[in-house]
Amino acid sequence: MAAPVDALVVGAGPAGLMAAEALAAAGRRVVLAEGKPSVGRKFLMAGKSGLNLTKVEPFEVFLARYGSAAPHLRPMLEDFGPGDVEGWARGLGQDLFTGSSGRVFPEAMKASPLLRAWLARLSGAGVDLRIRWLWRGWEDDDCLFETPDGAMRITPQVTVFALGGASWARLGSDGAWAPVLARRDVALEPFRPANMGLSVAWSPHMQRHFGAPVKGTTLIVGTDVVRGEYVISARGLEGGGIYSVSAAVRDGADLFLDLMPDWSEDGIAARLSGVGTKDSLPNRLRKALRLDPARQALLSEFGRPLPAGTALARLIKRLPVRHAGPRPLDEAISTAGGVMWGALDGNLMLRAVPGSFCAGEMLDWEAPTGGYLLTACLATGLWAGRAAARYP
């Protein structure tokens, strides 16, 4: 027999937790089902390098970071934007600070204190958390779960799905829900990696540079010029600078590096001409241009055979990056694709499955790192939870 449930939330990441909180605040009795042995695993992983909650910048600039999904997300981010995220975190006892780039972090720089306080508040609101409850789909109106106590089926009045994207499967975001929704005629956009590194088949000489940070360059994609740091890894190029242009590169744009963005091409050529030709080229690059080993290595790797004179200066200013495309989907920080906006109404309810709402990364949107991902997950979770609380 299926057990009746007032409100069901499936997935206990940030979007699911926010939906559960909204439902409980509206007086609904909430069951929160999580397939993993603990909640917020990807959230905790993100906090290991400093939990970037949101970004302080003009709203229209912030909204534009979501690209083609911005019109869909606008009402949700207007309802719960960066300032609201800060207030929410402070309400959970977190002291915050804003870095020079506008990024907002907890003073603790970790996700675990915030998550503990959040779970305590949800428990106090009566949210019934059930871990190791893995959603397996529907049978008629029943939700089917695989649990430690065997197969379970429950009949919810309303459901919010916050099942994540398709990266970091070991943390719970494996995209296994996609074929289940497709069988219910929910339109889906195929998953693609977002905020990911680029694969490079390095020459043997690059091995000694693995792990080296690359600083002082800009990345050029089309008319966009982005200054950012990244890392030479055994697998390719990774890190914030690469992630910031990865969507455009994934979609076919060429990537170039300016290894000396504060210098003109003529200035570089003049400096090179002033160094004796008896020196080896690496010594000339080091003496004349003060190129560090990492930038020299990239120049040699992507520019060989290296030209001389003005052609070399031109190459330093616009070095083409030869790569083998994005790193695999499961390595990506986030994913594009998922439930298409046309499959949802303005309340984030599935048109094909009335009473079922979606939130978070399972929706078809993407954004760069820097607080945009978490802010939209929280905003869509709150939006879907409030809408579900009003249903029918």
C-alpha positions as CSV (number, residue, x, y, z in Angstrom):
1,M,0.0,0.0,0.0
2,A,1.2,3.5,-0.8
3,A,1.6,5.9,2.2
4,P,-0.1,9.3,1.7
5,V,2.2,12.3,2.0
6,D,1.2,15.9,2.1
7,A,4.3,17.3,0.4
8,L,7.3,15.5,-0.9
9,V,10.7,16.9,-1.8
10,V,13.1,14.6,-3.7
11,G,16.7,15.7,-3.4
12,A,18.4,17.3,-0.5
13,G,20.8,19.7,-2.1
14,P,20.4,23.5,-1.7
15,A,17.4,23.7,-4.1
16,G,15.6,20.8,-2.3
17,L,16.4,22.1,1.2
18,M,15.1,25.5,0.2
19,A,11.9,24.0,-1.3
20,A,11.4,22.0,1.9
21,E,11.8,25.1,4.0
22,A,9.2,27.0,1.9
23,L,6.7,24.2,2.1
24,A,7.1,23.8,5.8
25,A,6.8,27.6,6.3
26,A,3.5,27.5,4.5
27,G,2.2,24.8,6.9
28,R,2.7,21.8,4.7
29,R,3.9,18.5,6.2
30,V,7.1,17.7,4.4
31,V,8.9,14.5,3.6
32,L,12.4,15.2,2.3
33,A,13.9,12.2,0.5
34,E,17.6,11.9,-0.3
35,G,19.2,9.0,-2.1
36,K,22.6,9.4,-0.6
37,P,23.6,8.6,3.1
38,S,23.9,12.3,3.9
39,V,22.5,15.6,2.5
40,G,24.2,18.4,0.6
41,R,27.2,16.5,-0.6
42,K,27.9,18.7,-3.6
43,F,27.2,21.7,-1.5
44,L,29.8,20.6,1.0
45,M,32.3,19.8,-1.7
46,A,31.9,23.3,-3.1
47,G,32.6,24.7,0.3
48,K,36.0,23.0,0.6
49,S,37.6,25.7,-1.4
50,G,35.6,28.5,0.2
51,L,31.8,28.6,0.0
52,N,31.0,31.3,-2.5
53,L,27.4,32.1,-1.7
54,T,26.6,34.9,-4.2
55,K,28.1,38.0,-6.0
56,V,27.5,41.6,-5.3
57,E,27.1,43.5,-8.5
58,P,24.3,45.5,-10.3
59,F,21.2,43.2,-10.7
60,E,21.1,43.4,-14.5
61,V,24.8,42.5,-14.7
62,F,24.2,39.6,-12.3
63,L,21.2,38.4,-14.3
64,A,23.0,38.5,-17.6
65,R,25.4,35.8,-16.4
66,Y,22.7,33.3,-17.0
67,G,22.6,33.9,-20.7
68,S,19.6,32.6,-22.6
69,A,18.0,31.4,-19.4
70,A,18.0,35.0,-17.9
71,P,14.4,35.8,-18.9
72,H,13.1,32.6,-17.3
73,L,15.1,33.2,-14.1
74,R,14.4,36.9,-13.8
75,P,11.3,36.7,-11.6
76,M,12.9,34.1,-9.3
77,L,16.1,36.1,-8.9
78,E,14.1,39.3,-8.4
79,D,12.2,37.5,-5.6
80,F,15.4,36.0,-4.0
81,G,18.6,37.6,-5.3
82,P,22.1,38.2,-4.0
83,G,21.0,40.5,-1.1
84,D,18.4,37.9,0.0
85,V,21.0,35.2,-0.1
86,E,23.1,37.2,2.3
87,G,20.2,37.8,4.6
88,W,19.3,34.1,4.6
89,A,22.8,33.1,5.5
90,R,23.0,35.6,8.3
91,G,19.7,34.3,9.6
92,L,21.5,30.9,9.9
93,G,24.1,32.5,12.1
94,Q,26.8,33.0,9.5
95,D,29.0,36.1,9.5
96,L,29.8,37.1,5.9
97,F,32.5,39.0,4.1
98,T,32.7,40.4,0.5
99,G,35.9,40.0,-1.3
100,S,37.5,42.5,-3.6
101,S,35.8,40.9,-6.6
102,G,32.3,41.2,-5.1
103,R,32.1,37.5,-4.2
104,V,30.4,36.8,-0.9
105,F,31.7,34.1,1.6
106,P,30.9,33.0,5.1
107,E,33.6,34.0,7.5
108,A,34.1,30.3,8.3
109,M,34.8,29.8,4.5
110,K,33.1,26.4,4.8
111,A,29.7,25.0,4.0
112,S,29.4,22.6,7.0
113,P,28.4,25.2,9.7
114,L,25.7,26.7,7.5
115,L,24.4,23.3,6.5
116,R,24.2,22.1,10.2
117,A,22.3,25.2,11.2
118,W,20.0,24.8,8.2
119,L,19.2,21.2,8.9
120,A,18.5,22.1,12.5
121,R,16.0,24.7,11.4
122,L,14.3,22.3,9.0
123,S,14.0,19.7,11.7
124,G,12.5,22.2,14.1
125,A,10.0,23.0,11.4
126,G,8.9,19.4,11.2
127,V,10.6,18.4,8.0
128,D,10.9,14.6,7.9
129,L,14.3,13.7,6.4
130,R,14.7,10.2,5.0
131,I,18.2,9.4,3.7
132,R,19.1,6.5,1.4
133,W,15.7,6.9,-0.2
134,L,16.5,6.6,-3.9
135,W,13.7,7.8,-6.2
136,R,13.0,5.3,-9.0
137,G,10.1,6.9,-10.8
138,W,6.3,6.8,-10.8
139,E,3.6,4.1,-10.9
140,D,0.4,5.9,-11.6
141,D,0.4,8.7,-9.0
142,D,2.7,6.9,-6.6
143,C,6.4,7.8,-6.2
144,L,8.6,4.7,-6.0
145,F,11.7,4.6,-3.8
146,E,14.5,2.1,-3.1
147,T,15.2,2.3,0.6
148,P,17.2,0.3,3.2
149,D,13.9,-1.3,4.2
150,G,13.1,-2.3,0.7
151,A,10.9,-0.8,-1.9
152,M,8.6,1.9,-0.8
153,R,5.8,3.8,-2.5
154,I,4.1,7.0,-1.3
155,T,1.4,9.1,-2.7
156,P,2.2,12.8,-2.3
157,Q,-0.3,15.7,-2.8
158,V,2.5,17.8,-4.3
159,T,6.1,17.0,-5.2
160,V,9.2,19.1,-5.7
161,F,12.0,17.4,-7.6
162,A,15.5,18.9,-7.0
163,L,17.6,16.1,-8.4
164,G,20.6,18.0,-9.6
165,G,22.4,17.9,-12.9
166,A,24.6,15.2,-14.3
167,S,28.1,15.9,-13.0
168,W,29.8,14.5,-9.9
169,A,27.7,11.4,-9.9
170,R,29.4,10.1,-6.7
171,L,27.9,13.1,-4.9
172,G,24.4,12.3,-6.1
173,S,24.1,14.4,-9.3
174,D,24.1,11.6,-11.9
175,G,21.2,12.6,-14.2
176,A,19.5,9.2,-13.8
177,W,16.2,10.9,-13.5
178,A,16.2,12.1,-17.1
179,P,14.9,9.0,-18.8
180,V,12.3,8.7,-16.1
181,L,10.9,12.1,-16.9
182,A,11.2,11.5,-20.6
183,R,8.9,8.5,-20.3
184,R,6.3,11.0,-18.9
185,D,6.7,13.2,-22.0
186,V,8.8,15.8,-20.2
187,A,10.9,17.6,-22.8
188,L,14.6,17.6,-22.0
189,E,17.7,19.3,-23.4
190,P,20.7,16.9,-23.5
191,F,23.2,17.4,-20.7
192,R,26.5,19.2,-21.6
193,P,29.4,20.0,-19.3
194,A,29.6,23.5,-17.9
195,N,32.4,25.2,-15.9
196,M,34.7,22.4,-17.0
197,G,38.4,22.1,-18.0
198,L,39.7,21.5,-21.5
199,S,41.5,18.3,-22.5
200,V,45.0,18.7,-23.9
201,A,47.2,15.9,-25.2
202,W,50.4,17.5,-23.8
203,S,53.9,16.9,-25.3
204,P,56.3,15.1,-22.9
205,H,58.1,18.4,-22.0
206,M,55.0,19.7,-20.3
207,Q,55.0,17.1,-17.6
208,R,57.3,19.1,-15.3
209,H,54.7,21.9,-15.4
210,F,51.8,19.9,-14.2
211,G,50.2,21.6,-11.3
212,A,51.7,25.0,-12.2
213,P,49.3,28.0,-12.0
214,V,49.2,30.3,-15.0
215,K,48.9,34.0,-13.9
216,G,49.1,37.3,-15.7
217,T,47.3,36.3,-18.9
218,T,44.0,37.0,-20.5
219,L,41.7,34.5,-22.4
220,I,40.2,35.7,-25.7
221,V,37.0,34.1,-27.1
222,G,35.5,36.1,-29.9
223,T,35.2,39.7,-28.7
224,D,35.4,38.7,-25.1
225,V,38.6,39.2,-23.2
226,V,38.7,37.7,-19.7
227,R,41.5,38.0,-17.2
228,G,41.8,34.9,-14.9
229,E,44.1,32.3,-13.5
230,Y,44.1,28.6,-14.3
231,V,46.3,25.6,-13.9
232,I,48.2,23.3,-16.2
233,S,47.2,19.8,-15.2
234,A,48.0,16.3,-16.5
235,R,44.6,16.3,-18.1
236,G,44.7,19.7,-19.7
237,L,43.8,23.3,-18.6
238,E,41.6,23.8,-15.5
239,G,40.6,26.5,-13.1
240,G,38.5,29.6,-12.8
241,G,39.9,31.4,-15.9
242,I,39.2,28.4,-18.1
243,Y,35.7,27.9,-16.6
244,S,34.7,31.4,-17.3
245,V,35.1,30.8,-21.1
246,S,34.3,27.1,-21.2
247,A,30.7,27.4,-22.4
248,A,31.7,29.4,-25.4
249,V,34.6,27.1,-26.2
250,R,32.3,24.0,-25.7
251,D,29.9,25.5,-28.2
252,G,32.7,25.9,-30.9
253,A,34.4,29.1,-30.3
254,D,38.2,29.3,-30.6
255,L,40.3,30.1,-27.6
256,F,43.4,32.3,-27.6
257,L,45.8,33.5,-24.8
258,D,47.4,36.8,-24.5
259,L,50.5,36.0,-22.5
260,M,51.3,39.7,-21.9
261,P,48.1,41.6,-21.7
262,D,49.6,44.7,-20.3
263,W,52.1,45.1,-23.2
264,S,51.5,46.1,-26.8
265,E,52.7,43.9,-29.7
266,D,55.2,46.6,-30.7
267,G,56.5,46.9,-27.2
268,I,57.1,43.2,-27.0
269,A,58.9,43.2,-30.4
270,A,61.1,46.0,-29.3
271,R,62.1,44.3,-26.1
272,L,62.9,41.1,-28.0
273,S,65.0,42.9,-30.5
274,G,67.1,44.4,-27.7
275,V,68.3,41.1,-26.4
276,G,71.4,39.4,-27.9
277,T,70.7,36.7,-30.4
278,K,73.4,34.5,-29.0
279,D,71.1,33.6,-26.0
280,S,68.7,30.7,-26.4
281,L,65.1,31.6,-27.1
282,P,64.0,30.6,-23.6
283,N,66.7,32.9,-22.1
284,R,65.6,35.7,-24.4
285,L,62.0,35.3,-23.4
286,R,63.0,35.3,-19.7
287,K,65.4,38.2,-19.9
288,A,63.5,40.5,-22.2
289,L,59.9,39.7,-21.3
290,R,60.2,38.1,-17.9
291,L,57.9,35.3,-19.0
292,D,57.7,32.7,-16.2
293,P,58.2,29.0,-16.9
294,A,54.4,28.3,-17.1
295,R,53.8,30.9,-19.8
296,Q,57.0,29.9,-21.6
297,A,55.8,26.3,-21.7
298,L,52.4,27.2,-23.1
299,L,54.0,29.4,-25.8
300,S,56.3,26.5,-26.8
301,E,53.5,23.9,-26.7
302,F,50.9,25.8,-28.7
303,G,53.2,28.0,-30.8
304,R,55.9,25.7,-32.1
305,P,57.8,26.0,-34.3
306,L,58.2,29.5,-32.8
307,P,58.7,32.3,-35.3
308,A,61.0,35.3,-34.8
309,G,60.7,39.1,-34.5
310,T,57.3,40.7,-34.9
311,A,55.6,37.3,-35.7
312,L,56.7,36.0,-32.3
313,A,55.3,39.2,-30.6
314,R,52.0,38.7,-32.4
315,L,51.9,35.1,-31.3
316,I,52.5,36.1,-27.6
317,K,49.6,38.4,-27.9
318,R,47.3,35.9,-29.5
319,L,48.4,32.3,-28.8
320,P,45.9,29.7,-30.2
321,V,45.0,27.0,-27.7
322,R,45.0,23.5,-29.3
323,H,42.7,21.3,-27.2
324,A,40.6,18.1,-27.6
325,G,37.4,19.7,-26.2
326,P,35.8,19.7,-22.8
327,R,36.7,17.3,-20.0
328,P,34.1,14.6,-19.4
329,L,30.7,15.5,-18.1
330,D,31.1,13.9,-14.7
331,E,34.2,16.1,-14.0
332,A,32.3,19.4,-14.7
333,I,31.4,21.7,-11.9
334,S,27.9,22.0,-13.3
335,T,25.9,21.0,-16.3
336,A,23.8,22.7,-19.0
337,G,20.7,20.9,-20.2
338,G,17.9,19.3,-18.3
339,V,14.2,20.0,-18.1
340,M,13.4,22.5,-20.8
341,W,11.6,25.7,-19.9
342,G,8.7,24.9,-22.2
343,A,8.0,21.8,-20.2
344,L,7.3,24.0,-17.1
345,D,4.7,26.6,-16.3
346,G,5.6,29.9,-14.6
347,N,5.5,28.1,-11.2
348,L,8.1,25.5,-12.3
349,M,5.4,22.9,-12.4
350,L,5.7,20.1,-15.0
351,R,3.0,20.6,-17.6
352,A,3.0,16.8,-18.2
353,V,2.8,15.9,-14.5
354,P,0.5,18.3,-12.6
355,G,1.4,18.7,-9.0
356,S,5.1,18.0,-9.7
357,F,7.6,20.9,-9.6
358,C,11.3,21.1,-10.5
359,A,14.1,23.3,-9.1
360,G,17.8,23.7,-9.1
361,E,20.4,22.4,-11.6
362,M,18.0,19.9,-13.2
363,L,16.5,22.8,-15.0
364,D,18.0,23.9,-18.4
365,W,20.3,26.8,-17.4
366,E,23.9,27.4,-16.8
367,A,26.0,30.1,-15.3
368,P,29.7,30.7,-14.4
369,T,31.2,30.0,-11.0
370,G,31.3,32.9,-8.6
371,G,28.1,32.6,-6.6
372,Y,25.7,32.5,-9.6
373,L,25.1,28.7,-9.4
374,L,24.2,28.6,-5.8
375,T,22.1,31.7,-5.9
376,A,19.9,30.3,-8.7
377,C,19.6,27.0,-7.0
378,L,18.3,28.7,-3.9
379,A,16.0,31.0,-5.8
380,T,14.4,28.3,-7.9
381,G,14.0,26.0,-4.9
382,L,12.2,28.8,-3.0
383,W,10.0,29.6,-6.0
384,A,9.1,25.9,-6.6
385,G,8.5,25.3,-2.9
386,R,6.2,28.3,-2.5
387,A,4.3,27.4,-5.7
388,A,3.9,23.8,-4.5
389,A,2.6,25.0,-1.2
390,R,-0.2,26.8,-3.0
391,Y,-1.1,23.8,-5.1
392,P,-3.8,23.0,-6.1
